[in-house]
């Protein structure tokens, strides 16, 4: 018998039955919810006289539109307050665990799931948020869903699915100093394109992945949606198990041993056929920066902004032309000559402790350049406390960064953390779409170290070319 | 049930990679309701910074008012999973979108709102855009026979997943049809508890 991919193993172990000839009903192990995409699902349940089937497998947080200035539902504005209150009421009524604004561990849903030990290998995890792909870093099949599907999962703890195609992304080679998991995934998206993963579940493997921390793997899987993949996956290993051990919701004692036995079977068999395989040479990757309005419009920071005419594909040529107009850039320009107005370090992509350490290493003893507004928004209460204990918060504050409360913040600007029209932002988030961070805002996606360096220099910097020590301890 | 799933005026949105942040910007996502999103559709493209309509944007042009079929390019609906995007499009009167490709989550969200999403090759999409350049188009979509009918006996076939076709034709409740497997769900939960007790 031919071997199975990790995806196929997880998929087949969750099949409840068939809804239609080619559609399976899959069981969901963890359902994460937040304030923005769940209220209509709960009202739908009420309308149809349905109840939440497994409140014990459902977990909620407040993150998308919370204020990062103070911990109060009132601080987010009237409509946001109502949405936060609706989540609190829905969770109370249905006995769903909620990490609300008064909870010390509250944070971004894709940061707290792993931190709380809710995310475990072999699970199916869904959430009404496209960056649910983050949890694939643990060898869980995790993907974003819409509100109708949230309602479906609340009612049945299942979801109808069809088997996706499988894509193997093998990343090998020696990573250079200053090249982070963010640079790796941006380079992958640059190569495969923003729709290159459509219809696929992408499994990342190779020596670069084996050596990567869980934080790095989460950054990688987080952005697999930005190449259109249904999910990103990484087979669990020693690094994964060490991360999970001892977390609040992690299995304990005999259950830990049973879980470990199962988790160790979760890998793609050597002879498992993938529908498509790509190999990436990591040694060729240098610090990346997006120049356009979708994540595939990316380049090495020491390159020049491409000329639209350099694209042979007419579609890409038009897209480049539109992107340059929106971004206020001209072909041939160097972004290292380009002034930044705002620096945002945060989001479900890059707001974990390692990200903050990397950023702080660029900042220590320096000052944010005049005229630059710089924010650090930790991903959760746990990250925030850890960063404060390590002295990173002081490093940022002394340099002139704003040190905020956890939330999604300026990644999507649902709260009042927005980039003004025409402003250029070095952002560690995941989407450089038009208007994403604010109407007319110009977003450049970069790694935390690149963002921090830009804050200090007041313009983009090729951190690989300057003499700095990455990841230096305080 | 009529064999015509939809008929009406076609609005050509000649863009690739239209993301859901464009379809409905963030400031409209704080609602707790499912209604009232029509005015928010393509807000930043539709209205200038001073709030006046952008007449260069196709959706605002007089000949495309009351359109019910949206024609667009590749990777439509990429990005955020917000179902507010198909809600806004449907509430604006569209129940069919024709494109070269769609992002996965957007596709599912649209089907869950009883919208028909038709995927065609780039060549055929080019052909449809060319038709639109000849003047306003009124098309009929026959889901049973899987055809876009242009009038004068001209038509173009399309393929569709048979399960999705069945769902759209029967109009079956999304949750209700899964609930028919309630016994299987209960059995699965028993096996899950026995084999993977740490999962809860």
Interface residues (C-beta under 8 A of the other chain):
Chain A: X16 X17 X19 X20 X21 X22 X23 X25 X27 X29 X36 X37 X39 X40 X43 X44 X48 X50 X56 X57 X64 X65 X77 X79 X80 X82 X83 X86 X120 X122 X123 X128 X129 X130 X143 X144 X145 X146 X147 X148 X149 X151 X152 X155 X156 X157 X158 X160 X162 X194 X195 X198 X199 X228 X230 X251 X255 X256 X258 X259 X262 X294 X315 X318 X319 X412 X413 X414 X421 X431 X433 X434 X435 X436 X439 X440
Chain B: X16 X17 X19 X21 X22 X25 X26 X27 X29 X30 X31 X32 X33 X34 X44 X49 X73 X74 X75 X78 X79 X80 X81 X82 X83 X86 X101 X103 X104 X105 X108 X109 X112 X113 X161 X162 X163 X166 X167 X174 X175 X177 X178 X179 X181 X182 X184 X185 X188 X189 X192 X196 X197 X198 X199 X200
